Amino acid sequence: MDPFLRPAILNNMLRCLECGCSRFDARGMGCALCGKSHGPRWGRCYITAETQRTLLAHADDLQQLGVTLTEEDRPLQKDLGTVVNVIRLVLQVADSLDKGVLRKLVLYLHEWGIHRNEILGLRLAEPEEVDTILDEKKLS
């Protein structure tokens, strides 16, 4: 499908699993920025265990900003004889965060020691928006 014909709502629902960008490459297959795969915003966040622990420790603060964390304990079959339970952290974010709420959220995450790439992996907004917020923080 031509990425320019793709409805805007679909672009907002699907974001790059690596950098959070909603734009597709010319083939309409991967991310326009980094080339990685897209996934639904409500899907698993591919972040470190340390970031997951930090987010879970601040779950109440995140809830006040409209972000809900859920843990899913799912069996994952690695080969024929090995089944491993994987705890997945899923971030449920309102379809579109108010700019003020997004700014607060990104700044909180940064203050809690979550690095830029991990914030991008949460697929909250376009990478450029996250970078703008973090750059403003550095300048102030």
MORA-V49936 format. One record per backbone hydrogen bond with DSSP energy under -1.0 kcal/mol. CO is the residue of the C=O (numbers start at 1). NH is the residue of the N-H. Records with the same first field share a line. If there is no record, write none. Layout:
CO = NH + NH
This chain:
2 = 5
7 = 11
8 = 12
9 = 13
10 = 14
13 = 41
15 = 39
16 = 20
21 = 16
23 = 32
25 = 28
30 = 25
36 = 31
37 = 17
39 = 15
40 = 43
45 = 47
48 = 52
49 = 53
50 = 54
51 = 55
52 = 56
53 = 57
54 = 58
56 = 59
58 = 62
59 = 63
60 = 64
62 = 67
63 = 66
68 = 92
70 = 90
72 = 88
74 = 86
76 = 84
82 = 78 + 79
84 = 76
86 = 74
88 = 72
89 = 45
90 = 70
92 = 68
98 = 102
99 = 103
100 = 104
101 = 105
102 = 106
103 = 107
104 = 108
105 = 109
106 = 110
107 = 111
108 = 112
109 = 114
110 = 113
115 = 119
116 = 120
117 = 121
119 = 122
120 = 123
126 = 130
127 = 131
128 = 132
129 = 133
130 = 134
131 = 135
132 = 136
133 = 137
134 = 138
135 = 139
136 = 140
